[in-house]
């Protein structure tokens, strides 16, 4: 078994070929892509120290994109608070993944993060998990564009009303750095007293500018604009089979028209027309649930240092 541990930018860069070979779009999300993880490791280095483990054997290959939180000493996976979905990358037999977890357990620290998609559970059999939340979604197989519009015709009426008042729908991509920065500055200002508003933190806002730029055309940004006024904005991540709805912003002055929900509705209909699923991501809010046709269960990974060591040793003994 060959073990490589990467903690510095240069060491992480050397993992790129193996990382990209391990990434499987049918199993992973944008949050497992090399470039976003490289950016997170560099941008949040003072908060989370990268400790990425690559294990290779003749029959298997595995990578755990781990980090150690400076504030608590806990092991987590890269992404600070900004990656909705976390996962390991693995191919072949289980021996490489078990070896990688053995290296992580040697740190003798607790492990804690969220959220793990339920469909990834098979790659986490050895590690303790608990229920965390649900991600509402619309599956293309359950409802096409026309059916979706018919089911939510009131939102269609609201959309037409907003357009009639002078707003225009626009589509952009992540290369529009000024727009991304404006959206996240507005998002921070929208709820300045709310503790859960992660974008009050300037470092997180700047990371989103970098991350959206890195994703380029696969970061779809949709807006409703009245003249120069940003009425609503939606930042999404485009993957092979799904569009993930990451950030929604709306101008409170337009609140009576529900511009945020209306924009989600319109982009959802267009997404279904493209043959993609709509993933509204972590959190069961009323507006998401009313649009959704299904729920993706999400898990929280949480283990003390002793529980992690025990889980790894038990798996190796099995």
C-alpha angles and dihedrals in degrees: 000000000000117000125195122184118195122196105148130064092250092050091048091051090055089060092060098098094049092042094052091045090055097047111104115187091204091060106024137055134220087274090071095053117119098234096053091047092047089052092048092049092052099038097047097034092125091055102036125026110213116239104172116177123202117187122189133185132162091266105031147031128197138174129192112195094208132164137179118237111231093208098055107011090237124143114242137158121264119274105075105221095325104077109084095191127040131188147151123248118234143163132179127005123358097253097090093049091048090050091050092051089049089059091048091050090054088071086072093216134125119264121223136159145120151254119036117168114236092233088063092057094104089067090053103049093125097048125078115248136175133194113276114168144310131260111217115218145168113231115212089221090060100048136009126212096269093047090049093052091047091050092052103034092143090063088048088055090050090050092053090047092054091049090048090054089060106270120134131208115233134179122210137164136232094269088077094091096172091055093047091050091049092050094051093043087053090046090054092049093046095072106016095163098044113108092205093057096109091185093069082086110087092208091059092048091051091048090056090054089053095043095049091048090051092052092047113172091008089066103076116197117191124189143182108212131183106197102306094337117108104222096176139344135195125195114201139178116223119212133169096275105011146040112219115212102218110167132014124190131177135179108249089218087070095044096118088065093051091228095175094054091040091054091049089051094051095046090046091055091049091046092054089049087058090055094250133130119243113230111193089187132212119004137045104240120167095246091052094047093051091056099038127098095189145012129232110211113228126203136209119222112216129160136149118235089260093048092049092050091047093048092051095046091047091052091049091050093050 
